[in-house]
């Protein structure tokens, strides 16, 4: 047993190192100068990599964990010489915040209605929700594009926000927890004359806080990294989110790529660090069946 425990611990440590290494690598490399990044990670030939010629003035990438000279040049260029970054950052915020608020309002209400409605086809509807949730996003992107055309919102943020608000994930997590919630509490409130809205506000909603908090973390991680929908629906460069801008930095200005990556991951890391307990608790509660 001790041997198995030791092997399990070694495996966990190795997996943790593999998972964390890209983050540490990006942060450390963000203190490289733009010149060093160009010399190490691009095909541009400089004095620093002139000895690495292979053929036709092409050299291999020379990954380095420790910069030759620590500098804040990347951060200086990003924050003070590149106003596009801040614009793209707020574009991402404008996309993510309405999605999170919409899901956290609509999903628990939908789950409450679906759990309490007396209709023989409600489980068929719920099963349809599960199928849609399991579908790859690329499959649902085509009907979303068609419907957005009907509504005249193909080239606006609404084409991304509206489908994301009604994504089945929030309803699924909320209803799974409601299945384990004792129904005699809500039945007693109804017998005392409470309306359905009162039952939801005073009894159901307070008991869904953990699931809603977990939903915030999951939705932020998913929509902060949005790419395909933004490419399809957002045509103007100045309206694109930070996730799209991150790809253009590699080809446009690789000298500050690592600093952009660090700032890009900070919001997601903060949300996860502050919400990891809620995430664990919310998902565990949603996995319990009554």
Buried (B, 14 or more C-beta within 10 A) or exposed (E): EEEEEEEEEEEEEEEEEEEEEEEEBBBBBBBBBBBBBBBBBBEEBEEBBEEBEEEEEEBEEEEBEEBEEEBEBBBEBBBEEBEBBEBBBEBBBEBBEBBBEBBBEBBBBBBBBBBBEEEEEBEEEBEEBEEBBEEEBEEBBEEBBEBBEEEEBBBBBBBBBBBBBBBBBBBBBBBBBBEEBEEEEBEEBBEEEBEBEEBBEEBBBEBBEBBBBBBBBBBBBBBBBBEEBBBBBBEEEEBBBBBBBBEBBEEEBBBBBBBBBBBBBEBBEEBEEEBEEBBEBBBEBBEEEE
